[in-house]
Amino acid sequence: MVLGIPKRTLIILAVLVGVVVIYAIGSDQRSSGAEGSASGGCTVTVTADILNVRSAPSLQGEIVGKLEQDAETEATKVVQNGFRRIDENRWAADEFLEPVDGASCG
């Protein structure tokens, strides 16, 4: 016993604190990576007449916006299931997005 607390309890608490710290650090890195991708010069042009922007990278994702043909928008380098991440909870079909000249979209 340390300070009146059983060692087993202290070990469990230490492990939980460690997991929370690791998760928090990883969360910060994921956020920074997404922001860095968009600011890293990934500008795309819409090639479809009207392109649905969805809340998730799938056809089942709720439509949260639309982009018209030839519209330019900032995007990230993240592509999942054929959808490019435009912003937080905003995805569009990558086949209808063309990087502008000089864009770094990965």
PEQUIQUI-V67553 format. One record per pair of residues at least 24 apart in sequence whose ideal C-beta (glycine too) atoms are under 6 Angstrom apart, sorted by the first residue. I is the first residue (numbers start at 1). J is the second residue. D is the distance in Angstrom with one decimal. If there is no record, write none. Layout:
i = {I/I}
j = {J/J}
d = {D/D}
This chain:
i = {34/37/37/38/38/40/41/41/42/42/42/42/43/43/43/43/44/44/44/45/45/45/46/47/47/48/51/51/53/53/54/55/57/57/57/77/77}
j = {76/76/77/74/76/104/103/104/75/77/103/105/72/74/100/103/75/97/99/72/98/100/71/96/98/96/92/96/90/92/91/89/81/83/91/105/106}
d = {5.5/4.0/4.3/5.0/5.1/5.5/5.6/4.5/4.9/5.7/5.6/4.1/5.8/5.8/4.8/5.0/4.9/4.1/5.5/5.3/5.0/5.8/4.7/5.1/5.3/4.0/5.4/5.1/5.3/5.1/5.0/5.2/4.6/3.7/4.6/5.8/3.7}
